Amino acid sequence: MTLLDELTMRTEDMVQDILGLCLIESPSDDFARLAEIAEHTAELGTRLLGRAPERIQTEGRPALYWEPQPGGVLLLGHLDTVWPVGTLNSWPKPLRTDTTLSCPGVFDMKAGVVQGLYAVAAIGAPAGVGMLLTTDEEIGSPVFQPLIRKAAGRARAVLVLEASADGALKTGRKGVSQYVVRISGRAAHAGLEPEKGVNALLELSTQARTVSAFGSDGLTVTPTLAVAGTTANTVPAEAYFHVDARARTRAEQDALHVRMSTLTPVLPGAEVTVEGGPNRPPMEPGQAAKLMDMAYATAMDLGLGDLRGVSVGGASDGNITAGIGIPTLDGLGAVGGHAHADGEYAVITEMPRRSALVAGLTAHLMSQP
């Protein structure tokens, strides 16, 4: 019996376990719900893998870690979602059809977590294969980045269980930088003596246009949230805006940081300060080339058909592991769509197929000297 045959026979078990995770709403900011889903997943993983994870608590957040032997393979995922508690109550029913599961977080990325656990179980849960599941990925991994680096540093490769891109694996991801540009001016009465003020909103509009112009082909620099002023009849003394930047290469990301750090005011009397910087480094496509070749060969061996690799703009914890030089292949999780959007779904027939791909690729990696 092949890996694909074995996992196909377990499709219904997989579906029920994915639904079990999805019925526990787990937004990144709800520590009680995160604790609940971590405990549920720990029990599921213990049953499937035959060993319990290390339960890690950092700044009130849980993580689960099945530690691999040095030089092994690390599967990486997260249990938090972008969906607030109560979303399930208004989600269109049914959650399951003949072909799909549709519920908050199923595509990003609870189906991928379960598929990964079944994949490791299918190859006998060898000690050289581990898994790390965190609970702060959707907010940029501010707490668990050090743990991710430490865990990845023990591995020969990292396989990220994030959702696919229209079925394709993710060989590259843009790096993310996040900034807040703060403007200080001087308040004055907007009707009586506006000339005595220094209008922070006007300075903000100039700086936002300047920052937006830093973007180029492949580099996006986008002003997003903006706030200015206190009352409708006062020249704004304070203002700020956020900037989301995505870079293809580390050099591009570093060059942008220099430009952001040297913003200067235009209006006399205004002050500009810049906070923030790179959050996740780029996952440059070349680092995943050998892993993608292995995944393609594995897919052919298993009869899964052709396999594509793409670069995408969104970031994941795979950016962190690739950034420290560990070969990383992403997008090995669910096949479906509408991540972070109403109607998020995962395709049921693809669940055992992608689980078999992870199992076969992991076994292939473990067989390498």
VOGU-3710 file (C-alpha; in Angstrom, 3 decimals, decimal comma):
1> mtlldeltmr> 0,000/0,000/0,000  1,403/3,425/-0,964  1,496/6,496/1,253  -1,244/8,009/-0,879  -3,420/4,907/-0,518  -2,938/4,852/3,244  -3,733/8,530/3,699  -6,676/8,433/1,303  -8,197/5,714/3,493  -7,881/8,130/6,423
11> tedmvqdilg> -9,540/11,084/4,694  -12,626/11,023/6,908  -10,515/10,891/10,070  -8,529/13,831/8,762  -11,684/15,807/7,991  -13,106/15,239/11,465  -9,853/16,306/13,122  -9,693/19,462/10,989  -13,264/20,323/11,936  -12,328/19,760/15,566
21> lcliespsdd> -9,650/22,432/15,298  -11,862/24,814/13,344  -14,640/24,661/15,910  -12,225/26,163/18,445  -12,007/29,803/17,398  -8,476/31,016/18,043  -7,786/34,673/17,215  -4,250/35,841/17,917  -5,322/38,140/20,765  -7,440/35,682/22,796
31> farlaeiaeh> -5,055/33,849/25,120  -7,768/31,632/26,627  -8,834/30,353/23,199  -5,216/29,888/22,165  -4,622/27,782/25,272  -7,696/25,707/24,432  -6,670/24,996/20,850  -3,073/24,283/21,877  -4,268/21,687/24,384  -6,621/20,127/21,833
41> taelgtrllg> -3,838/19,958/19,246  -1,380/18,539/21,759  -3,784/15,697/22,483  -4,362/15,092/18,771  -0,635/15,110/18,038  0,130/12,808/20,935  -2,425/10,314/19,638  -1,116/10,431/16,076  2,627/10,641/16,733  2,894/8,537/19,868
51> raperiqteg> 4,729/11,223/21,818  3,637/14,388/23,555  4,942/17,795/22,528  6,818/20,157/24,757  4,269/22,750/25,879  5,932/26,157/25,776  4,474/29,280/27,368  5,962/32,678/26,500  4,365/35,993/27,473  1,110/34,156/28,087
61> rpalywepqp> 1,100/32,497/24,658  1,299/28,736/24,088  3,381/26,884/21,522  3,765/23,164/20,872  7,120/21,650/19,953  7,880/18,101/18,924  11,656/18,480/18,855  13,493/16,690/16,044  16,895/15,131/16,450  19,696/17,451/15,272
71> ggvlllghld> 19,935/17,479/11,502  16,352/16,345/11,083  13,345/17,933/9,387  11,117/20,555/10,994  7,470/21,023/10,014  6,281/24,541/10,862  2,816/25,963/11,392  0,578/28,117/13,557  -2,726/27,765/15,385  -3,848/31,400/15,565
81> tvwpvgtlns> -6,215/32,960/13,012  -7,363/36,423/11,973  -11,009/35,666/12,782  -12,607/37,123/15,963  -14,561/34,957/18,390  -18,173/34,713/17,245  -17,396/34,441/13,527  -18,610/30,837/13,479  -22,084/31,948/14,574  -22,592/33,937/11,378
91> wpkplrtdtt> -20,607/31,691/9,033  -22,692/30,247/6,175  -23,820/26,698/6,836  -23,081/23,902/6,223  -19,430/23,920/7,195  -18,957/20,770/5,147  -20,116/19,852/1,660  -19,298/16,809/-0,433  -16,147/18,534/-1,689  -15,049/21,213/0,771
101> lscpgvfdmk> -14,712/22,330/4,354  -15,519/26,006/4,820  -14,933/27,589/8,209  -12,781/30,335/9,728  -9,110/29,346/9,645  -9,495/26,087/7,729  -7,355/27,233/4,792  -5,024/29,405/6,856  -4,007/27,050/8,285  -5,730/24,454/10,429
111> agvvqglyav> -6,118/21,938/7,613  -2,376/22,160/6,995  -1,610/21,438/10,644  -3,699/18,267/10,637  -2,368/17,165/7,238  1,159/17,565/8,621  0,437/15,465/11,691  -1,049/12,693/9,554  1,959/12,878/7,223  4,457/12,368/10,045
121> aaigapagvg> 2,345/9,529/11,457  2,226/7,852/8,029  6,029/7,485/7,941  6,189/6,173/11,499  6,837/9,466/13,322  10,650/9,098/13,242  12,635/10,902/15,908  14,375/12,949/13,231  11,124/14,686/12,278  9,693/17,430/14,449
131> mllttdeeig> 6,959/20,026/14,390  6,610/23,517/15,843  3,178/25,154/16,138  3,017/28,752/17,361  0,178/31,168/18,156  1,365/34,600/17,010  2,074/34,198/13,279  -0,866/36,299/12,145  0,478/39,323/14,044  4,058/39,001/12,801
141> spvfqplirk> 5,448/36,449/15,295  6,697/39,053/17,808  6,952/36,494/20,628  8,053/33,250/18,984  10,598/34,432/16,416  13,499/33,420/18,701  11,972/29,961/19,216  11,438/29,546/15,473  15,078/30,412/14,783  16,304/28,049/17,487
151> aagraravlv> 14,163/25,156/16,273  15,041/25,721/12,617  18,728/25,953/13,462  18,660/22,267/14,474  17,149/21,150/11,151  18,460/20,379/7,675  15,232/21,700/6,146  11,960/23,359/7,116  8,638/22,450/5,521  5,981/25,090/6,130
161> leasadgalk> 2,395/23,865/6,354  0,853/27,151/5,213  -1,812/27,045/2,519  -0,865/26,611/-1,127  -1,224/29,343/-3,771  -3,898/27,953/-6,094  -2,319/24,553/-5,538  1,254/25,740/-6,069  3,991/25,498/-3,454  5,646/28,721/-2,320
171> tgrkgvsqyv> 9,341/28,894/-3,098  9,686/32,599/-2,361  7,997/35,221/-0,217  8,599/38,921/0,027  10,113/40,284/3,206  7,960/42,529/5,373  8,916/45,857/6,920  6,510/47,851/9,069  6,880/51,498/10,024  5,071/54,255/11,863
181> vrisgraaha> 5,884/57,795/10,699  5,069/60,343/13,412  4,654/64,057/12,727  4,874/66,808/15,346  3,626/70,296/14,489  2,047/73,129/16,479  -1,609/73,642/17,339  -3,480/76,862/16,617  -7,080/77,966/16,194  -8,105/76,936/12,692
191> glepekgvna> -10,346/79,986/12,229  -8,693/82,789/14,153  -4,979/82,297/13,489  -4,169/79,186/11,469  -0,955/80,822/10,280  0,473/80,435/13,793  0,182/76,681/13,619  2,315/74,013/11,990  -0,140/71,654/10,354  0,895/68,067/11,063
201> llelstqart> -1,770/66,760/8,674  -0,282/68,674/5,741  3,174/67,359/6,643  1,721/63,857/6,862  0,233/64,084/3,369  3,604/65,146/1,944  5,479/62,396/3,765  2,935/59,768/2,717  3,397/60,685/-0,948  7,170/60,627/-0,512
211> vsafgsdglt> 7,106/57,189/1,099  4,757/55,778/-1,513  7,183/56,882/-4,228  9,892/54,663/-2,683  8,123/51,702/-4,250  9,431/50,253/-7,477  8,992/47,176/-9,614  8,602/44,371/-7,094  9,037/46,598/-4,024  5,735/47,810/-2,575
221> vtptlavagt> 5,667/50,649/-0,044  2,107/51,386/1,030  0,891/54,020/3,523  -2,081/52,494/5,328  -3,653/53,632/8,601  -3,428/57,398/9,282  -4,501/59,572/12,223  -4,291/63,350/12,629  -5,618/66,134/14,835  -7,804/66,445/17,903
231> tantvpaeay> -10,768/68,692/17,061  -12,384/70,013/13,890  -11,388/73,635/14,590  -7,755/73,109/15,590  -4,666/72,980/13,375  -3,390/69,431/13,963  -0,321/69,371/16,190  0,239/65,611/15,927  -0,284/63,019/13,219  1,005/59,591/12,262
241> fhvdarartr> 0,631/56,968/9,586  1,594/53,322/9,193  3,574/51,914/6,275  3,521/48,330/4,993  6,512/47,483/2,787  7,265/44,232/0,916  10,696/43,537/-0,600  11,955/40,704/-2,801  15,538/40,674/-1,532  17,401/41,510/1,659
251> aeqdalhvrm> 19,369/44,209/-0,209  16,114/45,829/-1,331  14,729/45,678/2,194  17,888/47,184/3,707  18,022/50,005/1,149  14,411/50,913/1,908  15,173/51,004/5,624  17,911/53,570/5,028  15,518/55,757/3,030  12,777/55,471/5,650
261> stltpvlpga> 15,206/56,300/8,451  16,308/59,529/6,768  12,905/61,143/6,143  13,085/64,895/6,794  10,284/67,443/7,347  9,131/69,826/4,640  7,143/72,415/6,638  9,183/74,812/8,796  8,753/73,866/12,438  7,566/70,313/11,775
271> evtveggpnr> 9,353/67,245/13,135  9,349/63,740/11,671  10,303/60,559/13,510  10,213/57,029/12,111  9,630/53,893/14,178  9,874/50,255/13,113  11,803/48,400/10,460  12,117/44,898/8,956  9,775/42,371/10,557  10,550/39,316/8,431
281> ppmepgqaak> 13,358/38,936/5,883  12,581/37,894/2,314  12,415/34,197/1,518  14,365/34,352/-1,726  13,383/31,691/-4,293  16,892/30,294/-4,877  17,158/28,889/-1,363  14,264/26,475/-2,034  15,425/25,190/-5,433  16,674/21,783/-4,249
291> lmdmayatam> 13,655/21,251/-2,002  11,332/22,108/-4,881  13,119/19,586/-7,094  12,670/16,943/-4,378  8,981/17,847/-3,990  8,455/17,586/-7,744  10,115/14,151/-7,851  8,078/13,021/-4,842  4,850/14,129/-6,481  5,738/12,190/-9,618
301> dlglgdlrgv> 6,596/9,065/-7,607  3,293/9,242/-5,734  1,252/9,816/-8,872  0,153/13,266/-7,746  0,814/14,881/-11,087  2,648/18,074/-11,911  3,672/20,440/-9,132  4,335/24,172/-9,434  6,328/26,599/-7,348  5,619/30,341/-7,156
311> svggasdgni> 6,785/33,452/-5,329  4,157/35,443/-3,427  3,903/38,783/-1,678  2,610/37,589/1,679  4,986/36,564/4,449  4,998/33,616/6,850  7,259/32,146/9,497  9,073/30,506/6,584  10,648/33,915/5,972  12,300/33,625/9,379
321> tagigiptld> 13,757/30,171/8,809  14,948/30,962/5,283  16,428/34,185/6,633  18,838/32,266/8,876  19,982/30,091/5,980  17,877/26,951/6,500  16,414/25,612/3,220  12,678/26,242/3,437  9,743/25,200/1,272  6,347/26,773/1,956
331> glgavgghah> 2,747/26,280/0,867  2,641/22,566/1,674  -0,691/22,817/3,458  -4,276/23,062/2,259  -5,505/23,457/-1,291  -8,430/25,837/-1,337  -8,923/29,575/-1,231  -10,262/32,824/0,261  -7,669/33,137/3,016  -8,683/35,822/5,536
341> adgeyavite> -11,971/36,296/3,660  -15,579/35,175/3,915  -16,034/31,722/2,448  -12,515/30,482/3,291  -12,382/26,837/2,275  -10,213/23,747/1,813  -10,729/20,981/-0,750  -11,333/17,607/0,893  -9,936/15,397/-1,887  -6,636/17,292/-1,775
351> mprrsalvag> -6,117/16,707/1,952  -4,704/13,152/1,696  -2,800/14,089/-1,460  -0,993/16,996/0,191  -0,450/14,963/3,334  1,151/12,239/1,196  3,358/14,841/-0,491  4,597/16,078/2,910  5,126/12,506/4,082  7,038/11,490/0,968
361> ltahlmsqp> 9,158/14,642/0,886  9,983/14,299/4,575  10,983/10,658/4,122  13,129/11,623/1,133  14,905/14,288/3,167  15,486/11,891/6,066  17,074/9,378/3,687  19,717/11,900/2,605  23,163/11,510/4,203
//
